[in-house]
Amino acid sequence: HWINHAETRLNARAAYHQSLPARAIVDRYADTVVDVGLNPEPAPNVEVLGITPEEAEAWAKNVEASFKLWAKSKQQNRSKNVNFFQAQRLYQIFQWRDGESFTRLYYSKDSNLVNPLQFDFIDPSQIRGTAWSSTWNQGQGDDVGITRNADGSVRSYRIWVKRITPGTGFVTYDAREVPAVGPRSKRLLMLHGFAPEYAGQQRGYSRLAHAIQEFENLTDFSSAHIKKAINQSNINMYVKPSKDAPATSPMAGISSQPAGPIVDAYGTNPTPPTT
């Protein structure tokens, strides 16, 4: 069973921008649940760690405070656009609209940072491959922009980056291979989050993909009702011709009629009452 993950993602994005129901489905969870970001609640197991409840509580408070200091700083975002709490909303939109998300991890030597760990998102469309994914569990798998080891574990990701030649404006696309784990540091360098629905699935599929036609039908139906309401709200008027005013000039003769009495705030009598 083959699925074009790139095509379904682009169709889902089009529905996200064109259909109000599709956008509501994607944004509802991000706005109502994630909102301004989820907070961790550390709860160490005192029996496994062999520590007292007081030590566990002190450790949990320290970890929670340290995490919040890191998460509130936009400096921890590589592009410095959002902090970690704000990024959680974008992550959820990726998951619902695109069905997957790619997170790039950096380890900076900048001493001004709260923590060396920085993060940034990679658009799923930058991890190209052949765009086709097989749902069969085939070990090595298919070319989806992700290279794997013999056991099926991820080895690296091919990220396509747009480059503009200075002076000429000529655009080229280069593939940059980023290992999933640093070969020397053994630190995670890339994270790929998706919820598989098939045994051999290697890329995520949008949760909107199965209802693209339905979203289009809903949009067309709503537009048709709005147009009908606008048409029914119009008032059509015409002047019926008479013997004295032929159809070629229906307003002729109106100005020759005698003027009626002046009507003002005091009725037909222009003289205000005296006291």
N, C-alpha and C positions, 0 to 999 in steps of 0.2 A: 504494500500500500504506500503510494507516494503522495506527498503533500508539498506544494510550493509555499514554503514558509514566508518568502519575501513578498509574493503576490498577495497572500492572505493578510499580511501585515499592512501593506499599502492600502488595500481595500478597507481594512478596519480603520485606518487613519482617516481615509476619506469620509467614511460614515461618521467618525467622531467629530469631524468639522462640519458636516452637512446636516446631520440628524440630531435634533434636540434629545429624543429618547436615548440614542446611543451615547451622547455626551453625558446625560444624566446617569446612565448605568456606570460609566467609567469613573465619573467624579464623585458619585455618592459615597462610596466607601472611603475614598481619600479625604473628603471634606468632613464627614460625620464621625469616622472612627479614628483615622490618623490625625486629622486636623492640624495642630501645630507640632505634632510629633509625639511618639510614644516614649515613655520613660522606663528604664529598667528598674527592677526591684530585686536586688541581690538577696539571696537566701541560702547561705552556705549550710551544708549538712554537717552539723557538729560531730555526729557519730563517725562519719567517714573520715573527716579531717582530724579528729581527735583534739578538738579545742573546746573551750567552755562557751556557753551561750553568750556571755558578755564579750568574749573575744570575737565571736562571730558577728555580733551586732556592731561592734566597733569597726570591724573589717568591712561590713556591708555599707555602713555610712560613709566610710572613706572612699570606697569604690564608686558609690552613687554620686558623691560630690565631685570626684575627679572626672567621671564620665560627663557630667553636666557642664563642667568647665570646658571640656574638649568639644562637646556637641554644640555649644552656644557660639563658638568662635567660627566666623567665616574664613579665617585664615587656614582652617583645617581642610577647607575645600580647595582643591588645586587651582580652580579658576576663580575662587573667592567670590562666587556669585550668591551662594546660599550656605547656611550652616547645616549641621547634620539633621536637626529637627525639621527644617524646611525641606531638606532633600528627601525625607521619608515620604512626603506627599507625592513628589515626582516619581519616586520608586514605585509607589502603588499604581500611579497612572500608567507607567511602563508595563506593569504586570497585567493590568486589566485590558489596556488598549492593544499592546503589542504581544503580550503573553510571555515576555521575558525581559530581563535587564542585565546589562553588563556594567560592572563597577571596576574601575581601575584604582589600584592602591599604590601609593607612593610613600617612601620613607625619607623624609627630608632631614638635612643637617642644620637647618635654620634654628638657632638657639632661641629665637623669639617665639616659637610655636609652643603651645601648651603640651603637645605630644608630637613626636616625629611622624606619626601616621597621618597622611592626607588621603583624600578620596576624590574621585570624579566619576561621572557617568560617561559611557561610550554608547552612542546611539546604535541600536540593533542593526540598522541598515549599513553601518560601517563594517560589520562582521558579515561579509558577503558570501563567499563560497559559490557553489553552483545554484543555490536557492532551493534545491530539491532535497527533501529529507525522506528517508525510508522509516517506516514504523517497525520494521523487523529488527530484532536484536542480532546484529551482525558483527559485534566486536569492534573492528576498526571503524566501521560505519561509512558514511558518505561525506563528500566534500561540502561542508556547510560553513566553512570559514574557521573550523575548529579542528586542530590536529590532535590525534589521540595515540596513546601507547598501545602496545599489543593487547593489554588486558582491558582496553576500553577507557581507561582513565585519561583525563585531559592533559595534553602536553603543552599546547600553546594556542594562542588566538591570533588570527590574521586580521589586523585592523587597517582599513583603507582610509588614507588621509589625503585630503585635497591640498595640492601645492600650486601656488601662483608664481610664475616666473617674474621677478622684478623687471620693470621696464617694458616688457612685452605683454603682460597679462595672460600669457599662455597657461592653461590649466592642465595639470596632470594629476593622476591618482596613483599613489604609491602604497603598497602593502607593507605594513610594519608588523613583524611577528613578535608578540609579547608572550613570554612563558607564563604558564599558570602559577608556577612556583619558582622563585629565584634559584638558579643552579648552585650558587655558593651560600647565599644567606638562608635558603630554605623558607623564606617568607612568602606568603601569598601575594601575588601581584595582580591577579584578576579573579573576579567572582562572577559566575553566571547563574542567575536565579530564574528558574521556571518550574512550572508544575506539570510534569509529564502525564500524558494520557495513554501512551502506548509503550510497549516494552522497549523498543529500540529508538524512541524519540530522542533527538539530540538538540533540537531547537524548539522554542516555545511557539505556540499558536494562539492568536488572539481569541479571547472569549467572545468577541463580536463576530468572528469569521462565519459562524454557522447561520447568522441572521442578517447578513448584509442586504439581501433582497427584501426582507421584511422591513428593515429600516427605511429602505428606499420607497417601499409601498406606503409606509406610514407618512413619510414626508410628502409624497404626491397626494395622498388622501387629504392631509391637513391643508395643503396649498389649494386644492380644489374647493374645499369647504370655505376657505377664506375668500377666494375669488367669487364664489357663489354669493356669500354674504354681502360682499361689496356691490355686486351687480344688483342684488335685491334691495339694497339701500338707496339706489338711485331713484330720483323722482323725474319722470318724463312729463313735460308740459308743452302745450301748443295753444295757439290762438285760433279759435274757430271763426272763419270769415262770415260776414253777414251781407245783406243786400247793399248796405251803404259802404261797406269796406270789403272790397273784393279780395280774393286769396292772394293776388299779386302784391297788394299793399294793405294788409289787415289792420295796420295802425293808423291808416289815413283817416282824417276827420276827427280824431280824438281831441286835438288841441282847439278845435272850433266849438266844442261844447261849452256852455256857460259854466263858470266856476261856482262851486258850492259855497256854503257859509264857512267862515273861518272857525275852526275848532281849536280851542286852547284849554288851558287848565280850568277855565271857568265855564266850559261847555261852548254853546254857540254864541254866547254873549261876550264880546271882547272887553266889556266894561266890568272891572272888578267891583264887588259889592262895597258899599260905604258903611261906616259904623257911626 
